[in-house]
Amino acid sequence: MAPTRTSAAALTPVPATPAPDAPPVTLGTFRATPLARAYVEQVLDSGRLSYGPFSRRFEERFADIHDSRFAVLSNSGTSALHVALQALRELHDWQDGDEVLVPAVTFVATVNIVLHCGLRPVLVDVEPDFYGIDPDAIAAAITPRTRAMLPVHLFGQPCDMTRIMAIARRHDLKVVEDSAETMFARHAGQMCGSFGDAAGFSTYVAHLLVTGVGGLSTTSDPELAATMRSLCNHGRDGIYINIDDDKGHDRATTETIIERRFRFERVGHSFRVTELEAALGMAALEDWEPMIAVRRSYGDHLTQRLAEVGDRLQTPARRPDTEHSFMMFPLVLREESKRELVNHLEANGIETRDMLPILPQPVYADGTLVDVTRSRFPVADWIDRNGFYVGCHQDLMPSQIDRLADTLVDWCRTAPRTQA
Ligand SMILES: Cc1ncc(COP(=O)(O)O)c(C=O)c1O
C-alpha cells in the first residue's frame, strides 16, 4: 500500500479516445420488459395506486427469497434502513447519543440514518480485500454506549456475518444489515439480510432490482415488522395501515378499526410507495436468477482477464463460502491515485464512480457529527484515494465487458506509474 514512483518513460501512451461508435459501458440499467409493462398496465387499469396486491406480493416474495418472515416496502433504501434503526431504538429504549458502528467505506445514507435517529455513528475500518466492515477492528470501537452495528454488504458481496453475529451476541448489540447493494447472495448458506435483527435493501436506479425509487426492510421479528410498517405510514396504529384493513371483518372488529383508523402512535414518516413501483419490482423479481447469473459470469470473467495486471490493480476478492451478486465491479489501484485511470476510462466511454468514500465528505469534515480522522482508518483512506467501480450488469454485451477489460489491461501495462 505504500506509494511508489516508477519511471515509465519508455512505455507507449494509451489512446485517449474510444472508437466513435463504441456503446458506453454504463453502471446500471433499466429495461421495461413485456412483463413489467403488463404489470404496470394492470395497476393503471385497476385504479389502485396505494398499497395493494402488487405491494403485498412483492413483499412476501422478496422476504421469502431472503430467508425472512417479513418485508416492508418503502420509498428508498435509506427509508428502509431508517425505520429499521428507529424501530430498534424505540423497542429497546436507546437514548440520544447512543452509538452505532458503521463501516468507514459506505454510501452516506448509512451514516445519515444513524444521525437522523438521534444516535451517534462510530466508524470502523474495512477489510482491504472484501471491503466489508473489518471484524478485527470492531471490538476496539465498542464502548458502554454501543447499541448496534450496521454492516454494509457493499458492491454485491455479504460481510463476514458469521463473525459479526458472534461479536453482536458477545456484546449484546443489535444488527441492521445495510443490504442496499446486495440481494440474492448467501453467506454460509444463508441469504444476506437474514442474519441481523433487520436489513434494508434498495431498488433505486442502477441497483439489482430497479423500481425507480424504492426500498425494503426485512426482519423475522413480528413486532419489529409492525413497528417499521407503522413508521413508514406516519406512525399509524397498526390496525389500519392500508385501505383493505377495514374490510372483511365481523361487525365488532370493523367498528373497532373505524374507531382507531385515524390514530397515530409514534412520530412516523411518509415513506410510502405506490403499486406502480411494486409492479416493476415484482416483474424484476420474477427474473432475478438469470440477471444474477449474467452478473456473476461477468464478474468472474473480469476477474480472470485482469489477473495479469493484478500487481497494479486489485480486483474484488471472494469471501469463502459467500456468493457475490456484482451490483458493480470495484477496483483499487494498489499504489497509485485513481485519478488518471478514472479520467482515462471516462474518456473511453466507461462510466466510473468513486468507491463510496465517507472520510473526505465535506458534510462530516469538522468531526462533530462523526469522527473522520483519516489516520484512524488506513484501509478506508487507501480505498478513498485509489478505489473506484465500474458496471457489471446484465444489459452489457460480452464485447463491452471485453472492451472494459482491454482498456484496463492496456492502461495498466503502459501508463506511467504515479504517486498515490
Ligand atoms: C450502501 C448503501 N446504503 C444505502 C443506500 C440508499 O439507498 P437509496 O438510494 O435507495 O435511498 C445506498 C444507495 O445506493 C447504498 O449504496
The ligand as an SDF file (V2000), in Angstrom:
LIG
                    3D

 16 16  0  0  0  0  0  0  0  0999 V2000
  -24.7040    1.0770    0.7750 C   0  0  0  0  0  0  0  0  0  0  0  0
  -25.9390    1.8830    0.5140 C   0  0  0  0  0  0  0  0  0  0  0  0
  -26.7590    2.1590    1.5400 N   0  0  0  0  0  0  0  0  0  0  0  0
  -27.8830    2.8660    1.3680 C   0  0  0  0  0  0  0  0  0  0  0  0
  -28.2590    3.3380    0.1280 C   0  0  0  0  0  0  0  0  0  0  0  0
  -29.5020    4.1470   -0.0070 C   0  0  0  0  0  0  0  0  0  0  0  0
  -30.4410    3.6390   -0.9100 O   0  0  0  0  0  0  0  0  0  0  0  0
  -31.4740    4.6360   -1.6330 P   0  0  0  0  0  0  0  0  0  0  0  0
  -30.7010    5.4030   -2.6450 O   0  0  0  0  0  0  0  0  0  0  0  0
  -32.4970    3.7410   -2.2330 O   0  0  0  0  0  0  0  0  0  0  0  0
  -32.0200    5.5220   -0.5790 O   0  0  0  0  0  0  0  0  0  0  0  0
  -27.4390    3.0780   -0.9720 C   0  0  0  0  0  0  0  0  0  0  0  0
  -27.8240    3.5870   -2.2960 C   0  0  0  0  0  0  0  0  0  0  0  0
  -27.2840    3.3930   -3.2900 O   0  0  0  0  0  0  0  0  0  0  0  0
  -26.2370    2.3410   -0.7800 C   0  0  0  0  0  0  0  0  0  0  0  0
  -25.4140    2.0910   -1.7890 O   0  0  0  0  0  0  0  0  0  0  0  0
  1  2  1  0
  2  3  1  0
  2 15  2  0
  3  4  2  0
  4  5  1  0
  5  6  1  0
  5 12  2  0
  6  7  1  0
  7  8  1  0
  8  9  2  0
  8 10  1  0
  8 11  1  0
 12 13  1  0
 12 15  1  0
 13 14  2  0
 15 16  1  0
M  END
$$$$
